[in-house]
Amino acid sequence: MNRLSMSKATSLSSSSPEFKGIAGLNIIYEAGLDPESRPILVLSADNLPDPELYDYDLILSDEFVENDYVLVFFSSPARYRPGWFWLLKAYRSLDRKYKKNLKALYVVHLTRMYRLVFDFANRIISPKFARKLHYVSSLSQLATFIKLDSKFISQRVIDYDNQFPNHYNSTPAQARYSFVQSPASLAFGRTLEDLLIIDGQTEEDSYVPKVVIQLTEHIRNYGITNGINKEGIFRKSPSSEELRSAKRAFNQGLEVNLNEYDIDVSAALLKVFIREIPNPLISLTFSDQMGALPDASICTQNTLDKVKEKLLAYYNEKKIHYNLLRYLCKFLKEVSDHSNMNRMNIHNLSVVFTPNIIRSEETSTNNYVNVPDNQHSALENATVYLKQMNQGMALVELLIAKHQELLP
């Protein structure tokens, strides 16, 4: 394969063979959610292709990330590195195309020389973008920002990390890479059974956490154009400082006046609350057992009856989780009814909520027993995750659209 001329590189259509070839490299892949329930994208320099075979300009496609997101860039190790000129061009292109939705960029293991390039770009190209940029020296330091499952990090990155002294902890990366959870609170991160007691309730059959009711009521009643009708509700992230402030107040058991916050704070907190329930509303195992489901618009009564039967069996001993799922799906259907204003139809809502609703019941041991041997394995794990989420989205869409029938 001949290297394409850089001077002739153009933006690619998603249907073009060249784009499909670049996309097949899986240079960027999705890897879960950050603590603010924003998608995490991973870019690994170790997977950059041979520049003698691929024109790096073709990697700068016009594909756009719809939701707010964070990007983790493992800059080392790398078999091939682009030149400084291309790096500056990519940096500027990233800022121009993705600055609206990229909320944080974590650059891990950046060499001193390339950091000079980034700093130079910050001063000349985009000082504002610099506020989103975080240089991270080690995996343990990265873990203080976001929880990135070890299955999305290749062994080569772990081995590279172990070569250098770590200012955060002197133990090897495989033993020290972890995410420190917040102390036990009065709202977020508690089991629904705990919250039942904290809220002073006794009836599991009708219980929905007070914080969930307060958040949904705020979204519903915030205003004609700024609440449930706000365009992109649940897609856009609020100020991280405001989000942390409101969450901290809830966790301390304080009275929280949500009218003092932007509506996106309530929307983000609802996602975070669902995400941080120790036992997920729907387990990955159950979602996998449901299999592929048809679109709600063409779902037969026979299929609905089978789904309902499985749901009732699954939640037979989890009534408190059933109540919350029913309440949430009913509310999201209400949000979708305003999609002519907020642009959040059932599909868009399922994209946002599925990774929060459907999760593994397994607790990470942080001992790296499942670290992928190479970058290819990490990409395979990312592919499995994406497949699970796509299948889960079909289930969540069905639950929202048919909540009255499936979750009576």
N, C-alpha and C positions, 0 to 999 in steps of 0.2 A: 504494500500500500504506500503510495507516495504521499509525502506530507503536503497538505494544501497550503497554498500561499497565504500568508497573513494579510497581505494587502488586498486580497480578494475575499476575505471572510465577510460574511453577511449574517444578519440575524436569521434564525432558522424557523421555519414553520414546524409545528408539532407533528405534521404528517410527512415531513421530508425524511428520506432515508438517512441523511446525515444526522438529523436530530435524534432519530431512533437509535442510531449507533452510539451517540454520545450518552443518551439516556440509559442505554444498556450497560454503561460503565458503572452506574450506581455510585457516582462520586459523592452525591449528597443523599442521605436517607433519613427517615423519621425515626425517632427513638424515644417515644413517650412524651410526658408532660413535665413542665417545671413546677415549682411550688405555687406559682400563680395560675396554674392550669393552662399554660401556653405551650403549644407544640415545640418539641426540641428537634432541631435538625442537626445532623452531624456531617461535617465535611472532614475527610481524612486525607491528608497529603500523601499518605502511604498508598493511596489508591489512584493517584494521578497517573495518567497513562504516559507512555513514552512519547515525548514531543517530536520524535522523528516519525511517528506514525499518526499522531493526531495534532491538529491545529488547536492550540489552547483557546484561540479566539472563539471557536465554535462552542466552547463550554459556557460562554457568556450569553446564554439564551435569554429570551424575553419572557420566559415562564414567570408567573407572578404568584406569590404566596398570598392567598386570600385572607387568612387569619393572622392576627398578631403572633409572632413566634420569636424564639431565641435560637441562635446558631452557635454550636460548639465546633471549633476548628482545631483538630489535632495536627499541628504543623510539623511534628516530628514523631517518628522517623519518616523519611520520604526517599523513595528510590529515584524519583525525578522531581526536579524543582523548576518552576517557571522563572524566567528572568525578571529582573527588577521592573523593567518597563511594563511587562504584562501584569505584574502584581499591582503596580500603581493603577493601571488601567482597570483591572478587575475591582480594585478597591473603590475607585471612583464610580464604576458601573454599579457595584453593589449598593453604594450610597444613593445613587440616582434612582434605581429601579425598586429597591426594597426598603428605603429609609422609612417609608410610612408605616410599615408593619414589623420591621425588625426592631425588637425592643432591647436586645442585648446580644453582644458578640463576645464569646469567651474564646480567647486564643491561647491554646495550651502548648507548652514546650516550644515557644518561639525563640529562635536563635537571636543572638544579640544583633547581628547584621540586619536581619529582616525586621527586627523591632525598630531599628533606626529608620527603615523604609516606612513602616506604619506611622511612626511619630512624625516623619516628614509629611506624609499624606494628611495627617490630622491637621497640621498647621496650615497647609496650603490648600487642600481640597475641601475639607469639611470639619471645622472645629466643633460644630454641633454633634457630628457623628462620634467624636472622641468620647463623649459622655456615655455612649452605649458600649464602648470597647473596654474589655477587662483582660489584662494580661495575667495568665495563670501559669504558675511555674510547675505545678505538680497535680496529680490526680486527687490527692487529699485536699488540696486547696480548692480544686474544682468542686469537690463534694460539699464545701461550705456554701456554695452558690446554688447548685442543683443536684438532684438525685438522678444520676444516669446509670441505668442498669448495666452491670458488668458485661452482659451478653452483647452489648452494642460496642464494646471496646476490644480491639484485637490484642492478642498476646504480645505482638511486636510493640504496641504502644505501652503496655504494662512493662515489658522488659526495658524499653527506653527510659521509662520513668524511674525504674529501680537503679539506673546508672548514676543518679545524681543525689547528693545530700538533700534531705527535705527539711525545710525550716519548720514545718508543721508537726512532723512526727518522724522519728528515725527508723521506724519499722518498715519492712518492705511494702510495696504498693499493694500486693495481693492481700496483705493482712490489714492494711490501714485504710484502704479506700472505703469510706462509709459516709453516711449522711446523718447528722445529729438531729434527731427529732426534737421538737419543742416540748417543754415540760407539760405534764398533764394539765389540761385546761378545763374550762366550764362550758366549752362549745365545740371547737374544732378538734378533730382527732380523737374524740371520745366515741365509745360504742353507743349505739342507739339505746341499749339497755341502761347504760350509765346516764344518758341524757334524760331518759324517762324519769329517773329518780331526781336528777338535778332540777328538772322542770317541775317537780312536785306532782307528777301524774302517776296514775296507777293502772289505767286501762290501756293495755297494749293494742287492743282491737281498733282503737280510734286515734292512737297517738301519732303526731307529727311534731318534730322538734320546733320549739318556739323560734329559734333563729331562722329556720327555713320559712316559716310563716311570715316572719317580719321582713325577710328579704324579698319574697315574692309579692307581698302586699305593697312594698315600696316601689317595686318595678311596675306593678299594675296601676298604682295611683299617683305616680310621680308627676305626670302631666300628659297633656294630649299628644304633644310631639316629642317629648324628651324621655318618656318612660317606655311603656310596652311598644310604642310606635317608633321609637328611635331607630334609625337606620343602622343596621349592623349590630344590634343589641346582642350581647354574648360573644361577639367576634372581636371587639375592640377592648384593649386593656386599659385600665385606669392608671393613675399615678401609683407607682409601687409604694411610695411613702403613705399615701392615703389608704391604700389597701391594707398595709401592715398596721396602720393606726386603728382602723375599724376592726380588724381581726383581733388585735391585741385587746381592745376594749371588750369585745364579746367573750374572749377567753378569760378575762378577769371578772366576768359577771357584772360588768357595768351597764347602765342604761345607755343605749346607743341611739342617737338621733340621726337616722340615715339621711334626713333632709339636709344635713350639713355636708353630705358627700355627693359626688357626681353619681349619676345612675349606674355608670359602668362599674362602680365599686360594688354595688349590690349584685350586679350580674356576675362579676368575677367571684365574689364571695360565695355565691350559690354553687358555682362549679367547684370551687376549692373545697367547700364543705362536703359535697358528694364524693369528691376525690379522696378526702382524708378520713372518711369512715373506715375504721380498721377492717371490717368485713364488707366487701363490695356489695352493692345492690344486686348485681348480677355477676356471677363468677364466669371466668373464661371457660371453665369446664362445661357449665350449663349452656353457655352461648354456642360452644362447639357442638354440643349434643343436639341443639336445635337444628343445626345444619343450614343449608341454603334456604332462604325464604323468599317468596315472590314479593313484588311490589304490592303495597297495601291496596292499590286501586284495582288489582286483578286477583287478589287473594280470595280463594273460594271459601265458602262456609265450612266445608270439611276441614280445610287447613286451619282456619281460625279455631275450630272446635278442638283440634289436636294441640295447637299451641296453648290454648286455655287450659286444657287438661294437664299439660306438662308444667305450666306455671303454677297451678293450684297444688300439684304434688311437690314442686320445688319449694314453695313458700308455706307448706303445711306447718312447719316448725319455725318459720321466720316471719310471723305475722307483722312484726314491727317494721321489718324491711319492706314487706309487701305494701304496707300503708304509705310509706314514704315514696316508693316507686309509683304507686297509683296517684298520689298527690302531685308528684313532679310531672308525670306524663300528662295529667289533666291540665296543669299550668302551661306546659310547653305547647300543648294543642291550642290553648288560648292565645299564646304568643304567635303561633303560626297563622291563626285566623286574621292577624293584622299584617300578614306578609306583603300586602300591597303597599304598606307604609314602611315597615321595618326591613323588608327584603329577607326575612328569615322564615323560609318555608320549612316544612317538616324535615326535608332532606338536609338543609343547612343546619338546623338545630341538632340533628343526629350526628352530623360531622363534629360539632363542637362538644356534645355531651357524651358520646359513646366512650371515649377513652376515660372519662370520669366515672361512668356508670358500670362499665364492664372491665373488670380487672382480675388479676390472679389472686387467689386466696392465700398463696404461699408468701411467707415473709422472707425477705432477702437476708441471708446470713452474712453477707459482705465478706465472705472468705474466698471469693473468686474460684469456686470449684467448677463453675460453668463458663470460665473465660474462653472465648473462641480462640483457636490456635492461630488464626490468621485473619487478615482483613476480609477475605472471601467469606469466612464463617460468620464474621460480624454482619456482613451484608445479608447472608442467608437468614440470620436471626431477625434482621430488620424486615426482610421480606415476609417472614412468618408473622411478625407483629402486624404488618400492614394488612395481610390476609385476614388475620383475626379481627382487626378493627373493621374491615370492609364487611365481613360477615356479621359482626356485631351491629353495625349500622343498620342493616336490614331489619334486625330484630327490634332495635330501638325505634326505627321509623314506624314499624308495625304497631308497637306499643303506644306510640303517641297518637297515630291516626285512629287506632281502634281501641283506645283505652277504656271506653265505656263497656265494650263487649269482653275484652280480654282481662281487664282489671276491675271487675264490678265491686 
